[in-house]
Amino acid sequence: MPEEVLFKSENVHSRGEIASLLRRVADNLDDDEAITLKAGSESVTLEPPARPTFEVKAEREGPTDGPGELSIEFELEWDEADGGDGEGGGRLEIE
């Protein structure tokens, strides 16, 4: 299935700034509100359903014998057609 990027922003932020952005997403999810992403003149508003799929992935990219790049990715995913009702394995915990 082809992918269409609706919005993308990649910038260096302090840990506190990132926490604030994630908190805003969490607050909107708690309040059943849409999430609007803005950067410069670009913006997109999405309305996650009550039960989207939540994917968390930790990755290391780079050579196996040297330092690489580490990442943590958080993704909410749902089907536009049915509003999503994510099913998944095992309960996620973040400590």
Buried (B, 14 or more C-beta within 10 A) or exposed (E): EEEEEEEEEEEEEEEEEEEEEEEEBEEBBEEEEEBEBEEEEEEEEBEBBEEBBBEEEEEEEEEEEEEEEEEEEEEBEBEEEEEBEBEEEEEEEEE
